[in-house]
Amino acid sequence: MSKKVIFFDIDGTLINFGGEFPESAKEALRLAKANGHKIILCTGRSICQIEERLLEFGFDGFVSAAGANVTYGGKEIFANHMTEAQLSKLLDFMKSQEMIYMLQCTDKVVGTSECFEAMHENFKERLKDRVPENISKIFEHEYVDDNLINNAGKYENAEKICYYKAGLSLGQIKEMLGEDYYITAMSFKNENESSGEIAVGGITKAVGMEKLVEYLGITREDTVAFGDGPNDFEMIEYAGIGVAMGNASDDLKAIADFVTTNITEDGIYNGMKELKLIPAL
């Protein structure tokens, strides 16, 4: 197979929801690099939330914040931030619905002390005694702003909002906010109806991929993508070969070109071996 640019989602794809990073996935990344492929993280996380244990693999680039930011070789090649008006409208909506949320910026995550306290309790309740090590990284750059709703103009690099335990369905939120925003369910499957992500309308992982493809002077046929969750649909559809993890939702599997095994059953390694991106050991 010719050399490819391979995009990987993180949560539910490279790292499971217990925080485990399978050894077989690590080996697959090493082999892909050694085989001359480019490896790219394509994640809903902002770049400040990417863990050192992932960075140590020497990813060639990052599509972060679900397509709002793209870097390659340490150079930022695309950035899309919420305008002050877009962010103000969204923060007013969060307050009116009494929603728990955090604002993802390129360099930090921002929330009120009340929201952060509720969010941490939510994670503890959901994960019980299985609090994964990657949770600390997700909140490492936590910045408390109890006057956030009046400080929208301060956050010029705001990329998206994650909300938790809303009293509204995804459909209701979409209807209330309209097409100015792109709204998807949260990757955590047991929270799909009450938690989600809100970004600028028209910004998806596929947009970030397209920016990188243009920058590299390649075609989308030269790309492969691995994903599992709600914000991976556009990524899987855009890629030359879209791969759904065995633990992905049925509707994502339905649009994928290929379905590999579960993340805990060597899904990344098996998928890359099957596609001949890495040699079989």
C-alpha positions in Angstrom: 0.0 0.0 0.0 1.2 3.5 -0.8 2.1 5.8 2.1 -1.0 7.2 3.9 -1.9 9.9 6.2 -3.7 8.1 9.1 -6.1 10.0 11.4 -7.0 8.7 14.8 -9.7 9.7 17.2 -8.6 9.4 20.9 -11.5 8.6 23.2 -13.0 5.2 22.4 -10.5 4.7 19.6 -6.9 4.9 20.9 -7.8 5.2 24.6 -10.8 3.4 26.1 -13.2 5.0 28.5 -11.4 3.5 31.5 -8.3 5.4 30.4 -6.4 2.4 29.1 -4.1 2.8 26.1 -3.7 -0.7 24.7 -0.2 -1.9 24.1 -1.3 -3.2 20.7 -2.4 0.3 19.7 1.0 1.7 20.8 2.8 -0.9 18.7 0.6 -0.2 15.7 1.5 3.5 15.9 5.2 2.7 16.1 5.0 0.4 13.1 3.0 2.9 11.1 5.7 5.5 11.6 8.4 3.0 10.8 6.5 2.1 7.6 6.6 5.7 6.4 3.0 6.7 7.1 2.0 10.0 8.7 0.0 9.7 11.9 -2.4 12.4 12.9 -4.5 12.8 16.1 -8.1 13.9 15.1 -9.9 14.6 18.3 -12.6 16.6 20.0 -10.1 17.6 22.7 -8.4 20.9 22.5 -4.6 20.6 21.9 -3.9 21.5 25.5 -5.8 18.4 26.6 -3.6 15.9 24.7 -1.7 13.6 27.0 2.1 13.2 27.1 1.7 9.4 26.7 0.2 10.2 23.2 2.6 13.0 22.3 5.6 10.7 22.9 4.7 8.8 19.7 5.7 11.8 17.6 2.4 12.4 15.9 3.1 14.4 12.7 0.1 16.6 13.2 -3.1 17.3 15.1 -6.7 18.1 14.2 -8.0 19.2 17.5 -11.2 20.6 19.0 -13.2 18.6 16.5 -11.7 20.4 13.5 -11.3 23.9 14.9 -7.6 23.8 15.0 -5.0 22.1 12.8 -1.3 21.9 13.3 1.4 20.1 11.4 5.1 19.8 12.1 4.6 22.2 15.0 3.0 24.9 12.8 -0.6 26.0 13.1 -2.1 25.9 9.6 -5.8 26.5 10.5 -7.7 27.9 13.4 -11.4 28.7 13.8 -12.6 30.4 16.9 -16.0 31.5 18.1 -16.8 35.2 17.7 -17.7 37.1 20.8 -21.3 37.2 19.6 -21.4 33.4 19.1 -19.9 32.7 22.4 -22.1 35.2 24.3 -25.2 33.7 22.8 -24.0 30.2 23.8 -23.1 31.2 27.3 -26.5 32.9 27.8 -28.2 29.7 26.6 -26.2 27.6 29.0 -27.2 29.9 31.9 -30.9 30.0 30.9 -31.0 26.2 30.9 -28.9 25.9 34.1 -26.5 23.6 32.2 -23.1 22.2 33.4 -20.5 23.1 30.9 -16.9 23.9 30.1 -15.5 26.1 27.4 -12.6 24.6 25.5 -10.0 27.2 24.3 -6.7 26.4 22.5 -4.7 26.8 25.7 -7.1 26.1 28.5 -10.6 24.9 29.6 -12.7 27.5 31.3 -15.8 27.2 33.5 -17.4 28.6 36.6 -16.4 27.0 40.0 -20.0 25.7 40.2 -19.8 24.0 36.8 -16.4 22.5 37.5 -17.5 21.1 40.8 -20.6 19.6 39.3 -18.5 18.2 36.4 -16.0 16.5 38.6 -18.8 15.0 40.6 -20.4 13.8 37.4 -17.2 12.0 36.4 -16.8 10.4 39.8 -20.4 9.2 39.8 -20.2 7.8 36.3 -16.8 6.2 36.7 -17.1 5.2 40.4 -13.8 3.6 41.5 -12.4 3.5 37.9 -11.3 7.1 37.6 -8.9 6.9 34.6 -5.5 8.6 34.7 -6.3 10.6 31.6 -9.0 12.6 33.4 -6.3 14.7 35.1 -5.0 15.7 31.7 -8.4 16.7 30.4 -8.8 19.1 33.3 -5.1 20.0 33.7 -5.5 23.5 32.2 -8.6 24.3 34.1 -9.3 28.0 34.5 -12.0 29.2 36.8 -14.0 32.3 35.8 -17.1 32.9 37.9 -17.9 35.9 35.7 -17.6 33.9 32.5 -20.9 35.0 31.0 -19.8 38.6 31.1 -16.2 37.9 29.9 -16.9 36.4 26.5 -14.6 39.0 24.9 -11.6 37.7 26.9 -11.6 34.3 25.2 -10.6 35.0 21.6 -9.4 31.5 21.1 -12.6 29.7 22.3 -13.2 26.6 20.1 -16.1 24.7 21.5 -18.2 23.9 24.6 -18.8 20.6 26.2 -22.0 20.3 28.3 -23.1 17.7 30.8 -26.4 16.4 32.2 -28.6 18.8 30.3 -32.4 18.7 30.9 -32.9 18.9 27.1 -32.4 16.3 24.4 -29.9 16.8 21.6 -32.7 17.5 19.2 -34.2 20.2 21.4 -30.8 21.9 21.8 -30.3 21.8 18.0 -33.7 23.3 17.4 -33.2 26.1 20.0 -29.7 27.1 18.9 -30.1 26.7 15.1 -27.6 26.3 12.3 -25.1 28.7 13.7 -23.8 25.9 15.9 -22.7 22.3 15.2 -24.0 20.0 18.0 -23.1 16.3 18.6 -23.6 13.9 21.5 -20.8 13.2 23.9 -18.5 10.2 23.1 -19.4 8.6 26.5 -22.3 6.3 25.3 -24.2 6.4 28.6 -24.4 10.2 28.3 -25.5 10.5 24.7 -29.0 11.9 25.6 -27.8 14.4 28.2 -24.3 15.5 27.3 -22.7 16.8 24.2 -20.4 19.2 22.3 -21.2 22.5 20.7 -19.0 24.1 18.1 -19.3 26.7 15.4 -21.6 25.7 12.6 -19.8 24.1 9.7 -16.7 23.1 11.7 -16.2 19.4 11.9 -13.3 17.0 12.0 -13.6 16.6 8.2 -13.0 20.3 7.7 -9.8 20.0 9.7 -8.8 17.0 7.7 -9.5 18.8 4.4 -7.3 21.7 5.5 -4.4 19.3 6.2 -4.9 17.5 3.0 -4.7 20.8 1.1 -1.6 21.8 3.0 0.2 18.5 2.3 -0.8 18.6 -1.4 -2.3 15.2 -1.3 -5.8 13.9 -2.0 -8.4 12.5 0.4 -7.9 9.1 -1.2 -4.5 9.2 0.5 -6.1 9.2 4.0 -7.4 6.6 6.4 -9.4 7.4 9.6 -10.2 5.4 12.7 -13.1 6.5 14.9 -15.9 5.3 17.1 -18.1 8.2 18.3 -20.7 10.8 17.4 -18.2 13.5 16.3 -16.5 11.0 14.0 -19.1 10.7 11.3 -17.8 13.4 9.0 -14.2 12.1 9.6 -15.1 8.6 8.6 -17.1 9.8 5.5 -14.3 12.1 4.4 -11.4 9.7 4.6 -10.3 7.6 1.6 -10.8 4.6 4.0 -13.0 5.1 7.0 -12.6 2.6 9.8 -15.1 2.1 12.6 -14.0 0.5 15.8 -15.8 -2.7 16.9 -17.1 -0.7 19.9 -18.5 2.1 17.6 -22.2 2.7 17.3 -24.1 0.8 14.6 -24.9 3.9 12.6 -21.2 4.8 12.4 -20.3 1.2 11.4 -23.0 1.5 8.7 -21.1 4.3 6.9 -17.6 3.0 7.4 -15.6 1.2 4.7 -14.3 -1.3 7.2 -15.1 -2.3 10.8 -12.3 -3.5 12.9 -12.4 -5.2 16.3 -13.2 -3.6 19.7 -10.7 -1.2 21.2 -10.0 -3.8 23.9 -9.5 -6.5 21.4 -6.6 -4.9 19.5 -8.9 -2.9 17.2 -6.3 -0.4 16.0 -3.6 -3.0 15.4 -6.0 -5.5 13.7 -7.5 -2.8 11.5 -4.1 -1.5 10.4 -2.8 -5.0 9.8 -5.9 -5.9 7.7 -5.4 -2.8 5.6 -1.7 -3.6 5.2 -0.7 -0.3 6.8 1.6 -2.2 9.1 3.3 -5.6 8.6 1.9 -8.6 10.4 4.0 -9.8 13.3 
